[in-house]
Amino acid sequence: MPECRPPHRQRGFSLVEVLTVVIVLGLLAAVAIPMFVGQRDKGGDAAAKHLLRTAYATVEAASADQRDYSGIDVARLNATEPSVHFAAAAPASAGDQQVTFSGEATGYALSTTSGSGTTFTLSRDAAGVHRTCGAGCTW
């Protein structure tokens, strides 16, 4: 007696199903990729800001006795905070943990450049503390 078998059918995805999945993945990539592109630059900028805050605390600690910033030099700052490399002349790179320092009796200026090329400056004078980083940049 012959066996009754159902006809053999191939299983898989239809062309419409595959195209739908490809289109959905393309839309997700179109939305997600631009969001992640600038994250590395933002991380470098955050590292530069943190470096300047550390340098700021170091300068303030070094001047705690006399409140005169002209007596502070790069060698003294490097001895006080070895994780930050203070330099008297630009350019200073945040990636290398470098900060440019210049001081006078009533104030000082600290600056470093992040990996994205943004130069961050923190200065102190008789009017207070000022933070700048170029046009359209705030911190």
C-alpha positions as CSV (number, residue, x, y, z in Angstrom):
1,M,0.0,0.0,0.0
2,P,1.5,3.4,-1.0
3,E,2.1,5.9,1.8
4,C,0.2,9.1,1.8
5,R,2.6,12.0,2.4
6,P,1.8,15.6,2.4
7,P,3.5,17.5,-0.4
8,H,7.0,18.6,0.6
9,R,7.1,22.4,1.4
10,Q,10.2,24.5,1.9
11,R,10.3,26.5,5.0
12,G,11.9,30.0,5.2
13,F,11.2,33.7,5.0
14,S,9.5,35.3,2.1
15,L,11.1,38.2,0.2
16,V,8.6,40.6,1.7
17,E,9.6,39.6,5.3
18,V,13.3,39.9,4.6
19,L,12.9,43.3,3.0
20,T,10.8,44.5,6.0
21,V,13.5,43.4,8.4
22,V,16.2,45.1,6.4
23,I,14.2,48.4,6.2
24,V,13.6,48.4,10.0
25,L,17.3,47.8,10.7
26,G,18.2,50.5,8.3
27,L,15.9,53.0,10.1
28,L,17.3,52.1,13.5
29,A,20.9,52.5,12.2
30,A,20.0,55.9,10.7
31,V,18.7,57.1,14.1
32,A,21.4,55.5,16.3
33,I,24.6,56.2,14.4
34,P,24.4,60.0,14.5
35,M,23.7,59.9,18.2
36,F,27.0,58.0,18.9
37,V,29.3,59.9,16.5
38,G,30.0,62.8,18.8
39,Q,30.4,60.8,22.0
40,R,34.1,60.5,21.8
41,D,34.6,64.3,21.4
42,K,32.3,64.8,24.4
43,G,34.3,62.4,26.5
44,G,37.5,64.2,25.6
45,D,36.0,67.6,26.4
46,A,34.8,66.2,29.8
47,A,38.3,65.0,30.5
48,A,39.8,68.4,29.7
49,K,37.3,70.1,32.1
50,H,38.1,67.7,34.8
51,L,41.8,68.3,34.3
52,L,41.3,72.0,34.7
53,R,39.2,71.6,37.8
54,T,42.0,69.5,39.3
55,A,44.6,72.1,38.3
56,Y,42.4,74.9,39.8
57,A,42.3,73.0,43.2
58,T,46.1,72.6,43.0
59,V,46.7,76.3,42.4
60,E,44.3,77.3,45.2
61,A,46.0,74.9,47.6
62,A,49.5,76.2,46.7
63,S,48.4,79.8,47.3
64,A,46.5,79.1,50.5
65,D,49.1,80.8,52.7
66,Q,49.8,84.1,51.0
67,R,46.9,84.6,48.5
68,D,49.5,85.9,46.1
69,Y,49.6,83.8,42.9
70,S,52.8,85.4,41.6
71,G,54.9,83.3,44.0
72,I,53.6,80.0,42.4
73,D,55.7,78.5,39.7
74,V,55.3,75.4,37.5
75,A,57.8,73.3,39.4
76,R,55.9,73.9,42.7
77,L,52.6,72.9,41.1
78,N,54.1,69.8,39.5
79,A,55.4,68.8,43.0
80,T,52.0,69.4,44.6
81,E,50.0,67.5,42.1
82,P,52.0,64.9,40.1
83,S,49.0,63.6,38.1
84,V,48.8,67.0,36.2
85,H,51.7,68.2,34.1
86,F,51.9,72.0,34.4
87,A,53.7,73.9,31.7
88,A,54.5,77.6,31.5
89,A,54.0,77.8,27.7
90,A,51.3,76.5,25.3
91,P,50.2,74.2,23.8
92,A,49.0,71.9,26.5
93,S,47.0,68.7,25.6
94,A,44.4,67.2,27.9
95,G,45.2,63.8,26.5
96,D,48.7,64.1,28.0
97,Q,47.4,65.6,31.2
98,Q,49.0,68.9,30.4
99,V,47.9,72.3,31.7
100,T,49.4,75.7,30.8
101,F,49.7,78.0,33.9
102,S,50.5,81.7,34.1
103,G,50.1,83.6,37.3
104,E,50.4,87.1,38.6
105,A,49.8,88.7,42.0
106,T,46.0,89.0,41.7
107,G,45.1,86.0,39.5
108,Y,46.1,83.3,37.1
109,A,45.1,81.5,34.0
110,L,44.9,77.7,33.3
111,S,44.3,76.2,29.8
112,T,44.3,72.9,28.1
113,T,43.2,71.6,24.7
114,S,40.9,68.5,24.4
115,G,41.3,65.8,21.7
116,S,38.5,67.5,19.7
117,G,40.7,70.7,19.4
118,T,38.6,72.8,21.9
119,T,40.8,74.9,24.1
120,F,39.3,75.2,27.6
121,T,40.5,78.1,29.9
122,L,39.9,78.7,33.6
123,S,41.1,82.0,34.9
124,R,40.8,83.8,38.2
125,D,41.1,87.6,38.8
126,A,39.8,90.1,41.3
127,A,36.3,89.7,39.8
128,G,36.2,86.0,40.3
129,V,36.6,82.7,38.4
130,H,35.9,82.7,34.6
131,R,35.6,79.6,32.4
132,T,35.7,79.9,28.6
133,C,36.1,77.4,25.7
134,G,35.2,79.4,22.6
135,A,32.1,80.5,20.7
136,G,29.0,78.5,21.5
137,C,30.8,76.5,24.1
138,T,29.8,76.5,27.8
139,W,31.0,74.7,30.8
